[in-house]
Amino acid sequence: MQEYFLLFIITNQSGISKGITTDFEVELVNKYIVETLLFNGIIINQVFGCRHKTEDNCICRKQKSYFIKLADELFNLNLRKSFIVDNHPCNEEECGLNVGLTPIYVLTNQGNKHRETN
Ligand SMILES: [Zn+2]
């Protein structure tokens, strides 16, 4: 798969703006994840993180498409041939569907719970 796709991580880290964690700690975790994946032959091209709370109504919070569009600008992606993998169900305005991505909904972690509440 690595030879056919660029891989990105888009993550909400509202704990930063809530004061639960810091930018530095989040960066450390992201670095660990990226390095662990790299050690296993998986290249993450970039990590995009929103540090805001839901109620901030920022432009970059996942499920909005801001970071997808930014990745498209930075890496000249073909969004119509791209996928988004998430454990949140998508609607037409969210998580890249409005920019042409094909969603892959996984039930890992909180995925099952989100399926039951949507
Ligand atoms: Zn944000």
Residues whose N, C-alpha, C, O or C-beta is under 5 A from the ligand:
A	BS01	ZN	C50 R51 H52 C58 I59 C60 R61
